Amino acid sequence: MPPLPVVALTLFMAVSFGLLILGRRFLRGYVALHGTQPPSMWMFRRSDDPELERFRRAALALLPFYVIAAVIYLLRPGA
C-alpha cells in the first residue's frame, strides 16, 4: 500500500479519537450545565459557557482534517 493512504488512514483514526474525546467532554459539560442533551449539531452552534466553547471550537477545527483524510483514503488508486 502506498504511504499516502496509510498516512491518511492514520490521520483519520487519530482525528476520530480526538473527536470522540472532545464530544464526550462537551456532552458531559453540557448535561451538567443544562440538564439536557446538547443539540445534534452541537459543533456548529455557539455556547455561552467558555469551557464548552473551547471543546466545541477544538472539535470544529479537527473536522476538516477528518474529512480530507477520509476522502484521500477512500479515493486511493486501486480502492
Phi, psi and omega per residue, in radians:
M1 nan 2.318 3.123
P2 -1.095 2.735 -3.051
P3 -1.169 -0.556 -3.094
L4 -1.079 -0.826 3.089
P5 -1.107 -0.571 3.112
V6 -1.162 -0.753 3.104
V7 -1.130 -0.726 3.133
A8 -1.101 -0.750 3.129
L9 -1.150 -0.700 3.091
T10 -1.107 -0.774 3.099
L11 -1.102 -0.730 3.115
F12 -1.039 -0.789 -3.124
M13 -1.203 -0.695 3.135
A14 -1.152 -0.757 3.127
V15 -1.194 -0.609 3.066
S16 -1.035 -0.771 3.117
F17 -1.122 -0.748 3.109
G18 -1.075 -0.741 3.105
L19 -1.141 -0.638 3.087
L20 -1.084 -0.829 -3.132
I21 -1.110 -0.824 -3.131
L22 -1.134 -0.676 3.109
G23 -1.123 -0.711 3.118
R24 -1.161 -0.703 3.114
R25 -1.145 -0.728 3.110
F26 -1.105 -0.780 -3.132
L27 -1.039 -0.836 -3.136
R28 -1.092 -0.750 3.121
G29 -1.162 -0.688 -3.131
Y30 -1.170 -0.760 3.132
V31 -1.146 -0.689 3.115
A32 -1.144 -0.607 -3.091
L33 -1.433 -0.751 -3.024
H34 -1.897 -0.332 3.130
G35 1.386 0.106 3.099
T36 -2.338 2.965 3.083
Q37 -1.260 2.615 3.098
P38 -1.238 2.831 3.088
P39 -1.101 2.716 -3.077
S40 -1.122 -0.452 3.123
M41 -1.777 0.788 -3.000
W42 -1.041 -0.523 -3.124
M43 -1.203 -0.419 -3.021
F44 -1.811 0.101 3.125
R45 -2.106 2.253 -3.134
R46 -1.142 2.637 3.105
S47 -2.031 2.542 3.129
D48 -1.324 -0.442 -3.108
D49 -1.453 2.184 -3.109
P50 -1.098 -0.572 3.129
E51 -1.176 -0.782 3.100
L52 -1.170 -0.636 3.140
E53 -1.107 -0.597 3.109
R54 -1.099 -0.781 3.118
F55 -1.177 -0.699 -3.129
R56 -1.112 -0.791 -3.132
R57 -1.155 -0.680 3.116
A58 -1.116 -0.756 3.113
A59 -1.131 -0.702 3.125
L60 -1.154 -0.598 3.101
A61 -1.219 -0.537 3.130
L62 -1.356 -0.402 -3.035
L63 -0.993 -0.780 3.122
P64 -1.082 -0.650 3.098
F65 -1.108 -0.671 3.111
Y66 -1.067 -0.846 -3.100
V67 -1.172 -0.783 -3.122
I68 -1.115 -0.757 3.122
A69 -1.105 -0.695 3.121
A70 -1.134 -0.747 -3.136
V71 -1.138 -0.774 3.120
I72 -1.056 -0.765 -3.129
Y73 -1.189 -0.742 -3.092
L74 -1.277 -0.487 -3.125
L75 -1.717 0.323 3.132
R76 -1.146 2.607 3.107
P77 -1.106 2.419 3.129
G78 1.407 0.277 -3.118
A79 -1.326 nan nan
